[in-house]
Amino acid sequence: MYHIWTHANGDDNLFREEQNYIYFIDKYSYHIEPVAETFAYCLMPNHLHLMVRVKKESEILEFLRVKKSNPTLQGFETLGGFSNVISRQFSHLFNGYTQAFNKLYNRRGSLFIPNFKRKLIDSEIYFGTLITYIHNNPVYHGFTSTPGQWPHSSWHAYLLKKMTRLRREEGMGWFGGRDEFLRAHREATIEKAISLFEE
């Protein structure tokens, strides 16, 4: 399980208008869903946060066999190792988005900071705290007064009954239900979350 975050390079924004957010989610599904399960996300104008769990090696190997049309692929050694395969999928996402963004807005150069950041979530206490931190990001940055007012996060997928690819049931189960989910989000503080996830 990882917390992944990245920022725009310099003063630019990653997302300038609604269609950018939609396009990013589409590309995220294409590049990341084959290798990781998503528990939470928040896309902010100049940065983003993700909470993902890397899939089993056997699942990813099968995806690569199909993708590369190589049914005899035996392991990750020829691909630079397991962690390189995962990092490469994120690089494909960020690079592909940057190319489309640059073409749309007639800009040049990198859009994201050179290396996205990741932190291993290796304790149960981090699990719920990270979800609440990600959903409260628009509040912490002064864009909204509640997480539900921000349209570009997984908050809505947790509370609406629509179909979702998120690991919603597992995530909600950690809180113990809707009421506890809402309470944890109300009581979240930025200081605690930053000390856990971004230092």
CORTATA-V675792 format. One record per residue. N is the residue number from 1. RES is the residue in three letters. SS is DSSP state (H for helix, E for strand, C for the rest). PSI is psi in whole degrees, -180 to 180 (* if undefined). OMEGA is omega in radians with two decimals (* if undefined). Layout:
BEGIN
n | res | ss | psi | omega
N | RES | SS | PSI | OMEGA
N | RES | SS | PSI | OMEGA
END
This chain:
BEGIN
n | res | ss | psi | omega
1 | MET | C | 132 | -3.09
2 | TYR | E | 146 | 2.84
3 | HIS | E | 124 | 3.14
4 | ILE | E | 132 | 3.08
5 | TRP | E | 153 | 3.10
6 | THR | E | 162 | -3.08
7 | HIS | E | 163 | 2.99
8 | ALA | E | 151 | 3.09
9 | ASN | C | 120 | 3.14
10 | GLY | C | -144 | -3.05
11 | ASP | C | 3 | -3.11
12 | ASP | C | 166 | 3.02
13 | ASN | C | 149 | 3.05
14 | LEU | C | -31 | -3.07
15 | PHE | C | 120 | -3.13
16 | ARG | C | -26 | -3.10
17 | GLU | C | 171 | -3.04
18 | GLU | H | -42 | -3.08
19 | GLN | H | -27 | 3.10
20 | ASN | H | -44 | 3.13
21 | TYR | H | -44 | -3.13
22 | ILE | H | -45 | -3.13
23 | TYR | H | -42 | -3.13
24 | PHE | H | -45 | 3.13
25 | ILE | H | -39 | 3.10
26 | ASP | H | -46 | 3.13
27 | LYS | H | -33 | 3.07
28 | TYR | H | -46 | 3.12
29 | SER | H | -42 | -3.09
30 | TYR | H | -45 | -3.02
31 | HIS | H | -36 | -2.96
32 | ILE | H | -37 | -3.11
33 | GLU | C | -33 | 3.10
34 | PRO | C | -19 | -3.06
35 | VAL | C | -12 | -3.07
36 | ALA | E | 150 | 3.04
37 | GLU | E | 139 | -3.08
38 | THR | E | 131 | 3.10
39 | PHE | E | -31 | -3.13
40 | ALA | E | 153 | 3.04
41 | TYR | E | 157 | 2.97
42 | CYS | E | 124 | 3.10
43 | LEU | E | 116 | 3.12
44 | MET | C | 162 | -3.09
45 | PRO | C | -42 | -3.07
46 | ASN | C | 7 | 3.08
47 | HIS | E | 172 | 3.13
48 | LEU | E | 157 | 3.10
49 | HIS | E | 141 | 3.12
50 | LEU | E | 148 | 2.98
51 | MET | E | 114 | -3.05
52 | VAL | E | 156 | 2.99
53 | ARG | E | 122 | -3.13
54 | VAL | E | 137 | -3.14
55 | LYS | C | 169 | 3.12
56 | LYS | C | 149 | -3.13
57 | GLU | H | -39 | -3.12
58 | SER | H | -38 | 3.12
59 | GLU | H | -43 | -3.11
60 | ILE | H | -38 | 3.11
61 | LEU | H | -41 | 3.11
62 | GLU | H | -41 | 3.07
63 | PHE | H | -44 | -3.12
64 | LEU | H | -36 | 3.10
65 | ARG | H | -44 | -3.14
66 | VAL | H | -46 | -3.09
67 | LYS | H | -43 | -3.09
68 | LYS | C | 6 | -3.11
69 | SER | C | 45 | -3.10
70 | ASN | C | 81 | -3.08
71 | PRO | C | -14 | -3.12
72 | THR | C | 1 | 3.12
73 | LEU | C | 122 | -3.01
74 | GLN | C | -31 | -3.07
75 | GLY | C | -171 | -3.03
76 | PHE | C | -6 | -3.05
77 | GLU | H | -44 | -3.11
78 | THR | H | -11 | -3.13
79 | LEU | H | 10 | 3.11
80 | GLY | C | 8 | 3.12
81 | GLY | C | 160 | -3.06
82 | PHE | H | -49 | -3.09
83 | SER | H | -33 | 3.09
84 | ASN | H | -36 | 3.11
85 | VAL | H | -44 | 3.13
86 | ILE | H | -48 | 3.14
87 | SER | H | -37 | -3.13
88 | ARG | H | -37 | 3.12
89 | GLN | H | -41 | 3.09
90 | PHE | H | -38 | 3.09
91 | SER | H | -41 | 3.09
92 | HIS | H | -42 | 3.12
93 | LEU | H | -54 | -3.06
94 | PHE | H | -40 | 3.14
95 | ASN | H | -42 | 3.12
96 | GLY | H | -42 | 3.10
97 | TYR | H | -43 | 3.14
98 | THR | H | -44 | -3.13
99 | GLN | H | -44 | 3.13
100 | ALA | H | -41 | 3.14
101 | PHE | H | -47 | -3.14
102 | ASN | H | -40 | 3.12
103 | LYS | H | -43 | -3.11
104 | LEU | H | -39 | -3.04
105 | TYR | H | 12 | 3.08
106 | ASN | C | 49 | 3.11
107 | ARG | C | 169 | -3.12
108 | ARG | C | 160 | 3.03
109 | GLY | C | 179 | -3.09
110 | SER | C | 148 | 3.11
111 | LEU | C | -38 | -3.13
112 | PHE | E | 155 | 3.00
113 | ILE | C | 154 | -2.98
114 | PRO | C | -42 | -3.10
115 | ASN | C | 124 | 3.06
116 | PHE | C | 153 | -3.10
117 | LYS | E | 148 | 3.10
118 | ARG | E | 146 | 3.10
119 | LYS | E | 128 | 3.10
120 | LEU | E | 129 | 3.08
121 | ILE | C | 99 | -3.00
122 | ASP | C | 20 | 3.13
123 | SER | C | 142 | -3.14
124 | GLU | H | -31 | -3.12
125 | ILE | H | -30 | 3.14
126 | TYR | H | -28 | -2.96
127 | PHE | H | -62 | -3.12
128 | GLY | H | -35 | 3.13
129 | THR | H | -38 | 3.13
130 | LEU | H | -42 | 3.11
131 | ILE | H | -45 | -3.13
132 | THR | H | -36 | 3.10
133 | TYR | H | -47 | -3.12
134 | ILE | H | -46 | -3.12
135 | HIS | H | -29 | -3.13
136 | ASN | H | 0 | -3.10
137 | ASN | H | -43 | 3.11
138 | PRO | H | -30 | 3.09
139 | VAL | H | -48 | -3.13
140 | TYR | H | -33 | -3.10
141 | HIS | C | 7 | 3.02
142 | GLY | C | 16 | 3.12
143 | PHE | C | -32 | -3.13
144 | THR | C | 169 | 3.07
145 | SER | C | -15 | 3.06
146 | THR | C | 155 | -3.14
147 | PRO | H | -30 | -3.11
148 | GLY | H | -15 | 3.13
149 | GLN | H | -13 | -3.13
150 | TRP | C | 123 | -3.03
151 | PRO | C | -13 | -2.96
152 | HIS | C | 52 | 3.08
153 | SER | E | 172 | -3.14
154 | SER | C | -2 | 3.11
155 | TRP | H | -48 | -3.06
156 | HIS | H | -36 | 3.12
157 | ALA | H | -31 | 3.11
158 | TYR | H | -33 | -2.99
159 | LEU | H | -18 | 3.10
160 | LEU | C | 157 | -3.08
161 | LYS | C | 15 | 3.14
162 | LYS | C | 158 | 3.06
163 | MET | C | 145 | 3.13
164 | THR | C | 154 | 3.06
165 | ARG | C | -7 | 3.11
166 | LEU | C | 157 | 3.04
167 | ARG | C | 58 | -2.99
168 | ARG | H | -49 | -3.08
169 | GLU | H | -43 | 3.12
170 | GLU | H | -43 | 3.12
171 | GLY | H | -48 | 3.14
172 | MET | H | -36 | 3.13
173 | GLY | H | -32 | 3.13
174 | TRP | H | -38 | -3.14
175 | PHE | H | -26 | -3.12
176 | GLY | C | 9 | 3.10
177 | GLY | C | 174 | -3.04
178 | ARG | H | -46 | -3.09
179 | ASP | H | -44 | 3.13
180 | GLU | H | -35 | 3.06
181 | PHE | H | -49 | -3.13
182 | LEU | H | -42 | 3.14
183 | ARG | H | -45 | 3.14
184 | ALA | H | -38 | 3.13
185 | HIS | H | -37 | 3.11
186 | ARG | H | -35 | -3.03
187 | GLU | H | -2 | -3.11
188 | ALA | C | 143 | 3.07
189 | THR | C | 143 | -3.10
190 | ILE | H | -35 | -3.09
191 | GLU | H | -45 | -3.14
192 | LYS | H | -44 | -3.09
193 | ALA | H | -44 | 3.14
194 | ILE | H | -40 | -3.14
195 | SER | H | -31 | -3.14
196 | LEU | H | -39 | -2.88
197 | PHE | H | -19 | -3.02
198 | GLU | C | 10 | 3.11
199 | GLU | C | * | *
END
